[in-house]
Amino acid sequence: MIYDVTIGQTTHRVELTRAAARWRCKLDGREIPVDVVSPRPGVLSLLINGRSFEVKEETGAGTTNIVVGHERFSAAVRDPRSLRGRRGRDSGGQGARKITAPMPGKVVRILAAAGTEVEAGQAVLVIEAMKMQNELKSPKKGKVSKLSVSEGAAVETGQTLAEVE
């Protein structure tokens, strides 16, 4: 797995490969010995060069933070191999773009009501699946023209949840 991880204004390339029961990690091409355990959902315990770190992801109101110990960092993670990653962020584009459910779950929060102006990458709604909350973001700058769901609604994979024009 390859990811581009942006912390603040700096982007790093992170390459992760599974080797038996361990993970192999390269950060910007440099190998980093790391041991990873997930003691509970949403939390990773990392052992790097003999030092232990607890890492959590926090999402909310259009932002994602990575919390390491007591320090909080603004972060964005992108898979450069995905179609969305290769296209980059769409700042405009023609016509309406749909926001669809990537997995079955339940809508727990609507962050941008119909008629709201949004930026590309801004969170529009949050769904919960397997006790994890996932922000679904606007694919382009524009106006939320349609919300097809309400808070508390159950959704299926691929279901259209909103449209941005």
C-alpha positions as YAML, in Angstrom:
chain: A
units: angstrom
residues:
- id: 1
  name: MET
  ca: [0.00, 0.00, 0.00]
- id: 2
  name: ILE
  ca: [1.32, 3.43, -0.91]
- id: 3
  name: TYR
  ca: [-0.01, 6.65, 0.58]
- id: 4
  name: ASP
  ca: [0.80, 10.33, 0.31]
- id: 5
  name: VAL
  ca: [0.41, 11.72, 3.83]
- id: 6
  name: THR
  ca: [0.29, 15.48, 4.31]
- id: 7
  name: ILE
  ca: [1.01, 16.75, 7.83]
- id: 8
  name: GLY
  ca: [0.63, 20.52, 7.98]
- id: 9
  name: GLN
  ca: [2.27, 21.73, 4.74]
- id: 10
  name: THR
  ca: [4.64, 18.76, 4.23]
- id: 11
  name: THR
  ca: [3.77, 15.68, 2.16]
- id: 12
  name: HIS
  ca: [5.48, 12.33, 2.73]
- id: 13
  name: ARG
  ca: [5.31, 9.08, 0.76]
- id: 14
  name: VAL
  ca: [4.52, 6.12, 3.02]
- id: 15
  name: GLU
  ca: [4.87, 2.58, 1.65]
- id: 16
  name: LEU
  ca: [3.49, -0.27, 3.74]
- id: 17
  name: THR
  ca: [3.90, -3.96, 2.95]
- id: 18
  name: ARG
  ca: [2.85, -6.95, 5.00]
- id: 19
  name: ALA
  ca: [5.66, -9.41, 5.75]
- id: 20
  name: ALA
  ca: [4.29, -12.45, 7.62]
- id: 21
  name: ALA
  ca: [2.96, -11.14, 10.96]
- id: 22
  name: ARG
  ca: [4.80, -7.80, 10.68]
- id: 23
  name: TRP
  ca: [4.60, -4.64, 8.62]
- id: 24
  name: ARG
  ca: [7.45, -3.18, 6.59]
- id: 25
  name: CYS
  ca: [7.40, 0.62, 6.35]
- id: 26
  name: LYS
  ca: [9.26, 3.04, 4.07]
- id: 27
  name: LEU
  ca: [8.99, 6.76, 4.71]
- id: 28
  name: ASP
  ca: [10.13, 8.85, 1.73]
- id: 29
  name: GLY
  ca: [12.13, 5.84, 0.48]
- id: 30
  name: ARG
  ca: [13.87, 5.24, 3.83]
- id: 31
  name: GLU
  ca: [13.14, 1.93, 5.60]
- id: 32
  name: ILE
  ca: [11.79, 2.35, 9.14]
- id: 33
  name: PRO
  ca: [11.55, -0.70, 11.42]
- id: 34
  name: VAL
  ca: [8.09, -0.59, 12.99]
- id: 35
  name: ASP
  ca: [5.91, -3.00, 14.96]
- id: 36
  name: VAL
  ca: [2.17, -2.23, 14.89]
- id: 37
  name: VAL
  ca: [-0.65, -3.47, 17.11]
- id: 38
  name: SER
  ca: [-4.26, -2.27, 17.28]
- id: 39
  name: PRO
  ca: [-5.23, -2.59, 20.97]
- id: 40
  name: ARG
  ca: [-8.74, -1.24, 20.30]
- id: 41
  name: PRO
  ca: [-10.67, 0.13, 17.30]
- id: 42
  name: GLY
  ca: [-9.34, 3.44, 16.00]
- id: 43
  name: VAL
  ca: [-6.07, 3.21, 17.95]
- id: 44
  name: LEU
  ca: [-2.65, 1.97, 16.84]
- id: 45
  name: SER
  ca: [0.26, 1.20, 19.12]
- id: 46
  name: LEU
  ca: [3.57, 1.66, 17.26]
- id: 47
  name: LEU
  ca: [7.00, 0.51, 18.35]
- id: 48
  name: ILE
  ca: [9.65, 2.42, 16.39]
- id: 49
  name: ASN
  ca: [13.34, 2.10, 17.26]
- id: 50
  name: GLY
  ca: [12.46, 0.93, 20.78]
- id: 51
  name: ARG
  ca: [10.06, 3.83, 21.43]
- id: 52
  name: SER
  ca: [6.33, 3.28, 21.86]
- id: 53
  name: PHE
  ca: [3.67, 5.62, 20.39]
- id: 54
  name: GLU
  ca: [-0.12, 5.57, 20.65]
- id: 55
  name: VAL
  ca: [-1.73, 6.96, 17.51]
- id: 56
  name: LYS
  ca: [-5.41, 7.90, 17.05]
- id: 57
  name: GLU
  ca: [-7.33, 9.47, 14.18]
- id: 58
  name: GLU
  ca: [-9.88, 12.20, 14.91]
- id: 59
  name: THR
  ca: [-12.27, 13.45, 12.25]
- id: 60
  name: GLY
  ca: [-14.70, 16.31, 12.46]
- id: 61
  name: ALA
  ca: [-16.07, 19.39, 10.67]
- id: 62
  name: GLY
  ca: [-13.99, 18.97, 7.53]
- id: 63
  name: THR
  ca: [-10.68, 18.19, 9.24]
- id: 64
  name: THR
  ca: [-8.71, 15.07, 10.06]
- id: 65
  name: ASN
  ca: [-6.23, 15.06, 12.92]
- id: 66
  name: ILE
  ca: [-3.70, 12.45, 13.91]
- id: 67
  name: VAL
  ca: [-3.10, 12.37, 17.66]
- id: 68
  name: VAL
  ca: [0.25, 10.99, 18.82]
- id: 69
  name: GLY
  ca: [0.37, 10.89, 22.60]
- id: 70
  name: HIS
  ca: [-0.82, 14.37, 23.56]
- id: 71
  name: GLU
  ca: [0.18, 16.09, 20.29]
- id: 72
  name: ARG
  ca: [-2.36, 16.76, 17.53]
- id: 73
  name: PHE
  ca: [-1.40, 17.12, 13.85]
- id: 74
  name: SER
  ca: [-3.62, 18.16, 10.94]
- id: 75
  name: ALA
  ca: [-3.36, 15.40, 8.34]
- id: 76
  name: ALA
  ca: [-4.59, 14.27, 4.94]
- id: 77
  name: VAL
  ca: [-4.01, 10.79, 3.53]
- id: 78
  name: ARG
  ca: [-4.31, 10.07, -0.18]
- id: 79
  name: ASP
  ca: [-3.77, 6.90, -2.19]
- id: 80
  name: PRO
  ca: [-1.97, 8.12, -5.35]
- id: 81
  name: ARG
  ca: [-2.91, 4.93, -7.20]
- id: 82
  name: SER
  ca: [-6.66, 5.42, -6.81]
- id: 83
  name: LEU
  ca: [-8.61, 7.01, -9.63]
- id: 84
  name: ARG
  ca: [-9.63, 9.83, -7.30]
- id: 85
  name: GLY
  ca: [-5.97, 10.34, -6.29]
- id: 86
  name: ARG
  ca: [-4.78, 10.48, -9.93]
- id: 87
  name: ARG
  ca: [-7.47, 12.96, -10.88]
- id: 88
  name: GLY
  ca: [-6.56, 15.23, -8.00]
- id: 89
  name: ARG
  ca: [-9.05, 17.52, -6.42]
- id: 90
  name: ASP
  ca: [-11.70, 18.83, -8.73]
- id: 91
  name: SER
  ca: [-12.14, 22.52, -8.08]
- id: 92
  name: GLY
  ca: [-15.06, 22.93, -10.43]
- id: 93
  name: GLY
  ca: [-15.93, 20.67, -13.27]
- id: 94
  name: GLN
  ca: [-19.09, 20.40, -15.25]
- id: 95
  name: GLY
  ca: [-22.37, 19.15, -13.87]
- id: 96
  name: ALA
  ca: [-23.43, 17.60, -10.62]
- id: 97
  name: ARG
  ca: [-21.16, 15.14, -8.82]
- id: 98
  name: LYS
  ca: [-22.58, 12.48, -6.52]
- id: 99
  name: ILE
  ca: [-21.42, 11.52, -3.05]
- id: 100
  name: THR
  ca: [-22.05, 7.79, -2.59]
- id: 101
  name: ALA
  ca: [-21.76, 5.45, 0.36]
- id: 102
  name: PRO
  ca: [-18.47, 3.52, 0.19]
- id: 103
  name: MET
  ca: [-19.90, 0.85, 2.54]
- id: 104
  name: PRO
  ca: [-23.14, -0.02, 4.29]
- id: 105
  name: GLY
  ca: [-23.74, 1.99, 7.44]
- id: 106
  name: LYS
  ca: [-25.81, 4.65, 9.14]
- id: 107
  name: VAL
  ca: [-25.83, 8.42, 8.62]
- id: 108
  name: VAL
  ca: [-24.86, 9.93, 11.97]
- id: 109
  name: ARG
  ca: [-24.37, 13.59, 11.01]
- id: 110
  name: ILE
  ca: [-25.14, 15.95, 8.16]
- id: 111
  name: LEU
  ca: [-22.51, 18.69, 8.08]
- id: 112
  name: ALA
  ca: [-23.72, 20.60, 5.00]
- id: 113
  name: ALA
  ca: [-27.44, 20.95, 4.33]
- id: 114
  name: ALA
  ca: [-28.93, 21.28, 0.85]
- id: 115
  name: GLY
  ca: [-28.14, 24.74, -0.51]
- id: 116
  name: THR
  ca: [-24.85, 25.04, 1.39]
- id: 117
  name: GLU
  ca: [-21.75, 26.19, -0.54]
- id: 118
  name: VAL
  ca: [-18.86, 23.74, -0.06]
- id: 119
  name: GLU
  ca: [-15.19, 23.56, -1.04]
- id: 120
  name: ALA
  ca: [-13.61, 20.54, -2.73]
- id: 121
  name: GLY
  ca: [-12.69, 18.10, 0.04]
- id: 122
  name: GLN
  ca: [-15.01, 19.65, 2.63]
- id: 123
  name: ALA
  ca: [-16.96, 17.12, 4.73]
- id: 124
  name: VAL
  ca: [-20.65, 16.95, 3.80]
- id: 125
  name: LEU
  ca: [-21.86, 14.08, 5.98]
- id: 126
  name: VAL
  ca: [-20.67, 11.37, 8.33]
- id: 127
  name: ILE
  ca: [-21.62, 7.71, 8.17]
- id: 128
  name: GLU
  ca: [-20.86, 5.09, 10.78]
- id: 129
  name: ALA
  ca: [-19.87, 1.58, 9.78]
- id: 130
  name: MET
  ca: [-18.45, -1.07, 12.10]
- id: 131
  name: LYS
  ca: [-18.29, 1.47, 14.95]
- id: 132
  name: MET
  ca: [-16.03, 3.77, 12.89]
- id: 133
  name: GLN
  ca: [-17.18, 7.19, 11.71]
- id: 134
  name: ASN
  ca: [-16.27, 8.16, 8.14]
- id: 135
  name: GLU
  ca: [-16.54, 11.67, 6.75]
- id: 136
  name: LEU
  ca: [-17.74, 11.80, 3.16]
- id: 137
  name: LYS
  ca: [-16.34, 14.83, 1.40]
- id: 138
  name: SER
  ca: [-17.39, 17.01, -1.49]
- id: 139
  name: PRO
  ca: [-15.77, 15.94, -4.77]
- id: 140
  name: LYS
  ca: [-15.77, 19.54, -6.03]
- id: 141
  name: LYS
  ca: [-16.33, 23.16, -5.11]
- id: 142
  name: GLY
  ca: [-19.98, 24.06, -5.45]
- id: 143
  name: LYS
  ca: [-23.37, 23.91, -3.78]
- id: 144
  name: VAL
  ca: [-24.99, 20.88, -2.15]
- id: 145
  name: SER
  ca: [-27.96, 20.63, -4.52]
- id: 146
  name: LYS
  ca: [-29.57, 17.54, -3.06]
- id: 147
  name: LEU
  ca: [-29.43, 15.45, 0.11]
- id: 148
  name: SER
  ca: [-30.99, 12.02, -0.41]
- id: 149
  name: VAL
  ca: [-30.72, 10.89, 3.22]
- id: 150
  name: SER
  ca: [-31.39, 12.16, 6.72]
- id: 151
  name: GLU
  ca: [-29.59, 11.59, 10.01]
- id: 152
  name: GLY
  ca: [-30.22, 8.11, 11.35]
- id: 153
  name: ALA
  ca: [-30.87, 6.61, 7.89]
- id: 154
  name: ALA
  ca: [-29.38, 3.22, 7.02]
- id: 155
  name: VAL
  ca: [-27.43, 3.26, 3.73]
- id: 156
  name: GLU
  ca: [-26.10, 0.60, 1.36]
- id: 157
  name: THR
  ca: [-22.83, 0.50, -0.58]
- id: 158
  name: GLY
  ca: [-23.03, 2.69, -3.69]
- id: 159
  name: GLN
  ca: [-26.20, 4.50, -2.60]
- id: 160
  name: THR
  ca: [-26.28, 8.17, -3.62]
- id: 161
  name: LEU
  ca: [-26.32, 10.28, -0.46]
- id: 162
  name: ALA
  ca: [-25.90, 13.81, -1.84]
- id: 163
  name: GLU
  ca: [-25.15, 15.77, -5.00]
- id: 164
  name: VAL
  ca: [-22.90, 18.80, -5.43]
- id: 165
  name: GLU
  ca: [-23.31, 21.15, -8.41]
...
